Amino acid sequence: MKIVAVTACPTGIAHTYMAADALVKAAAKFNVQIKVETQGAMGIENQLTHQDIAQADRILIVSDIEIEQAGRFAGTDQVQISIEDVLLNVDKVFLVHCR
């Protein structure tokens, strides 16, 4: 399975990057390919390309705020997940949303 994700939090500092790191580590554990775009204090980093999005089996929007450039994901198989859910139980997120 190929997943792309966007992580963002209100302050754009710690939780954005902690969630991205948790997703990458869990993806390896669940044998899932993943690319994570972060939208933090430094702006958009590791930006997902149109090809990344088109080839993804699932898109995870891990954010409690409106993400930038959300229109890129219109018509895709996307799931909205709170940052807290990923930080507290990333394995459950993968078991529920990434199979």
C-alpha positions in Angstrom: 0.0 0.0 0.0 1.2 3.5 -0.8 0.2 6.3 1.6 0.8 10.0 1.4 0.1 12.2 4.4 0.0 15.9 5.4 0.7 16.8 9.0 -0.1 20.3 10.5 -0.9 21.7 13.9 -2.0 25.2 15.1 1.5 26.3 16.1 3.3 24.4 13.4 6.2 23.4 15.6 6.5 20.2 17.6 3.4 18.2 17.0 3.5 18.6 13.2 7.0 17.0 13.1 6.3 14.5 15.9 3.3 13.2 13.9 5.3 12.9 10.7 8.0 11.0 12.5 5.5 8.6 14.1 3.8 8.0 10.7 7.2 7.2 9.0 8.2 4.8 11.8 4.8 3.0 11.8 4.8 2.7 8.0 8.0 0.7 8.1 6.5 -1.5 10.8 3.3 -2.2 8.7 5.3 -2.5 5.4 3.6 0.5 3.9 5.2 3.0 1.6 4.7 6.6 2.9 5.6 10.1 2.0 4.7 12.9 4.5 4.4 16.6 3.8 4.7 18.8 6.8 3.0 22.2 7.1 4.7 23.9 10.0 6.3 27.1 11.1 8.8 26.7 8.2 6.0 26.5 5.6 5.4 23.4 3.5 8.2 21.0 3.6 8.6 17.7 1.6 5.7 18.9 -0.6 3.7 16.2 -2.2 3.7 16.2 -6.0 0.7 15.6 -8.2 2.2 12.3 -9.0 2.6 11.4 -5.3 -1.1 12.2 -4.8 -2.3 10.4 -7.9 -0.4 7.2 -7.1 -1.5 7.0 -3.4 -3.9 4.4 -2.3 -4.9 6.5 0.7 -4.3 10.1 1.8 -4.0 10.9 5.5 -4.7 14.5 6.5 -3.3 14.6 10.0 -4.4 18.0 11.3 -6.8 19.8 13.5 -6.6 22.9 11.4 -7.3 23.7 7.7 -4.3 22.6 5.7 -2.8 24.7 2.9 -3.6 23.8 -0.7 -6.3 21.4 0.4 -7.8 21.5 -3.2 -4.9 19.2 -4.4 -6.7 16.3 -2.7 -10.2 16.9 -4.1 -11.7 13.6 -5.3 -9.1 11.4 -3.6 -9.5 8.7 -1.0 -8.6 10.8 2.0 -9.1 10.4 5.7 -9.0 13.2 8.3 -7.2 12.2 11.5 -6.4 14.4 14.5 -2.8 14.9 15.5 -3.6 13.6 18.9 -4.8 10.2 17.5 -1.5 9.8 15.7 0.6 10.8 18.6 -1.3 8.6 21.1 -1.8 5.5 19.0 -0.2 5.5 15.5 -0.5 1.7 15.3 -4.3 2.0 15.6 -4.3 4.6 12.8 -2.5 2.2 10.5 -4.7 -0.7 11.4 -7.9 1.2 10.8 -6.9 3.4 7.8 -4.0 1.8 6.0 -5.0 -1.7 5.0 
